[in-house]
Amino acid sequence: MRLKPSCFNLNMFLRVFFLSFLISWNVQSEDDVPSPQPVTVYAASSLTAAFEDMKEPFQFQNPGIAITLSFGGSQQLRTQLELGARADLYVAADERQMILAQKSGIVREASELFAQNTLIVILPNQNSAKIEALQDLAKPGIKIVLAAPEVPVGNYSRLFLEKAAQQSAFPTDYKERVLANVVSEEPNVKQVAAKVQLDEADAGIVYGTDLTPEVAGKLKRLEIPAELNQLASYYIAVTKTCPEPKAAGKFIEFILAEPGQKILSNHGFIRVPKHH
């Protein structure tokens, strides 16, 4: 039976209306889904592997936040922020850099200590310089690479040399003799490790966490005893330009809580006492 024109027109109208409604509802539904809040983290290069491992579980717990990680020397990152770079969180490998960041007004006053680290000496696998003890670093002709003095690990390295020079097992001019052997000063700890791995130096001083499984087979480790070692402390703070401090604070909470502390511990960092 043929439909009357009026019935046919009504049927077509209803179909078009219903289809338009579905399209409109779908577009509106997509628009209603908020975009993740971006949080950019400027972090010390020694935290690279640990923070990369934190990203996925954090975002799983916080689907409304998208983390972007950028790594470098603590002093480099601080300088970039002072020159106008935008980030939501600043993470330094020592308290000195965090205090400088607070004084220059790029971060909020409150910062959190969340992890610690220690120093080791690394050597190329073949160890052609035949370095067997810390005292050997002072021998003439040894090629040493350190981080620059303003870099946290570079500062810690020089404090270790000062402390060693005060011990009877070391010459009183130990620090001066070791520094005389320095052939390169690097802007971050990763580049110190890279120079030694490439056999461009006989030894370097890095954090214990820098001897990762990826490079462990290419480098030898020379321990620095606890009485001479320096405890590196890591601090994190929200920047003053952060538009969403609550979102940035969620990442700090994750780091301080058990999931974040476990990841740091798995990468060789020392846990800090629990906050009460």
RACOR-V284941 format. One record per pair of residues at least 6 apart in sequence whose ideal C-beta (glycine too) atoms are under 8 Angstrom apart, sorted by the first residue. I is the first residue (numbers start at 1). GAP is how many residues later the second one is. Records with the same first field share a line. If there is no record, write none. Layout:
I->GAP + GAP
//
This chain:
3->8
34->30
36->23 + 27 + 28 + 29 + 30
37->27 + 28 + 29 + 207 + 210
38->27 + 28 + 30 + 50
39->26 + 27 + 28 + 29 + 49 + 50 + 205 + 208 + 209 + 211 + 212
40->28 + 30 + 46 + 47 + 48 + 49
41->10 + 26 + 27 + 28 + 29 + 46 + 47 + 48 + 50 + 210
42->28 + 30 + 35 + 38 + 39 + 43 + 45 + 47 + 48 + 49
43->8 + 26 + 27 + 28 + 34 + 46 + 48
44->27 + 28 + 29 + 30 + 33 + 47 + 48 + 49 + 108 + 144 + 190
45->26 + 27 + 28 + 143 + 144 + 145
46->47 + 71 + 107 + 143 + 144 + 161 + 163 + 164
47->24 + 44 + 46 + 187
48->23 + 142
49->160 + 163 + 218
50->159 + 213 + 214 + 216 + 217 + 219
51->18 + 20 + 40
52->17
53->210 + 213 + 214
54->200 + 201 + 205 + 206 + 209
55->12 + 14
57->197 + 202 + 206
58->7 + 9 + 192 + 193 + 196 + 201 + 202
59->6 + 7 + 8
61->193 + 198
62->188 + 192
64->183
65->182 + 185 + 186
67->184
70->7 + 17
72->8 + 115 + 116
73->74 + 78 + 79 + 114 + 115 + 116
74->17 + 18 + 19 + 20 + 23 + 77 + 78
75->22 + 75 + 76 + 77 + 112
76->111 + 112
77->10 + 13 + 15
78->12 + 14 + 19 + 22 + 23 + 26 + 28
81->6 + 9 + 20 + 25 + 26 + 158
82->22 + 24
86->155
87->152 + 154 + 155
88->150 + 151 + 154 + 155 + 156 + 157 + 159 + 160
89->147 + 148 + 149 + 150 + 153 + 159 + 162 + 163
90->8 + 11 + 16 + 17 + 146 + 147 + 149
91->143 + 144 + 145
92->6 + 9 + 60 + 142 + 143 + 144
93->24 + 59 + 60 + 96 + 139 + 140 + 141
94->58 + 61 + 62 + 138 + 139 + 141
95->138 + 140
96->56 + 59
97->55
98->9 + 13 + 137 + 139
101->6 + 136
102->7 + 9 + 135
105->135
106->133 + 134 + 135
107->130 + 131 + 132 + 133
108->129 + 130 + 131 + 132 + 137
110->127 + 128
111->124 + 125 + 126
112->123 + 124 + 125 + 140 + 143 + 144
113->120 + 121 + 122 + 159
114->120 + 121 + 122 + 138 + 141 + 142 + 146 + 147 + 150 + 158
115->118 + 119 + 146 + 149 + 154 + 155 + 156 + 157
116->115 + 116 + 117 + 118 + 153 + 154 + 155 + 156
117->90 + 91 + 92 + 114 + 115 + 117 + 151 + 152 + 153
118->89 + 90 + 106 + 111 + 112 + 113 + 114 + 152
119->34 + 37 + 38 + 41 + 86 + 87 + 88 + 89 + 105 + 110 + 111 + 113
120->85 + 86 + 87 + 88 + 90 + 91 + 101 + 102 + 103 + 104
121->10 + 13 + 16 + 82 + 83 + 84 + 100 + 101 + 102 + 103
122->71 + 74 + 81 + 82 + 83 + 84 + 88 + 89 + 97 + 98 + 99 + 100
123->6 + 8 + 73 + 79 + 80 + 96 + 97 + 98 + 99
124->72 + 73 + 75 + 77 + 78 + 94 + 95 + 96
125->92 + 93 + 94 + 95
126->73
127->75 + 93
128->74
129->7 + 12 + 13 + 14 + 73 + 74
130->6
131->6 + 11 + 71 + 72 + 91
133->89
134->30 + 36 + 88 + 90 + 94
135->34 + 35 + 36 + 39
136->6
137->7 + 41 + 44 + 66
138->32 + 33 + 36 + 39 + 40 + 43
139->42
140->41
141->40
142->39 + 60 + 61
143->38 + 40 + 57 + 58 + 59 + 60
144->34 + 37 + 38 + 39 + 57 + 58 + 59 + 60
145->37 + 38 + 39 + 40 + 41 + 47 + 50 + 51 + 55 + 56 + 58 + 59
146->8 + 11 + 12 + 36 + 38 + 39 + 40 + 46 + 58 + 59
147->6 + 7 + 10 + 38 + 39 + 40 + 41 + 42 + 44 + 45 + 58
148->6 + 37 + 38 + 39
149->6 + 9 + 36
151->35 + 36 + 37 + 38
152->80
153->35 + 36 + 39 + 52 + 53 + 54 + 79
154->31 + 32
156->74 + 76
157->48 + 73
158->17 + 21
159->71
160->45 + 64 + 68 + 69 + 70
161->13 + 14 + 17 + 18
162->13
163->65 + 67
164->6 + 10 + 11 + 64
165->6 + 7 + 8 + 9 + 10
167->61
171->6
183->18
184->11 + 16 + 17
186->6 + 9
189->17 + 18 + 21
190->20
192->12 + 13 + 14 + 18
193->11 + 13 + 17 + 18 + 22 + 26
195->6 + 9
196->7 + 8 + 23
197->18 + 21 + 22
203->19
207->25
208->60
209->58 + 59 + 60
211->8 + 10
212->55
231->39
234->35
236->16 + 19
238->7 + 10 + 11 + 14
239->9
242->6
254->6
255->6 + 9
256->19
261->10 + 11
264->7
265->6
//
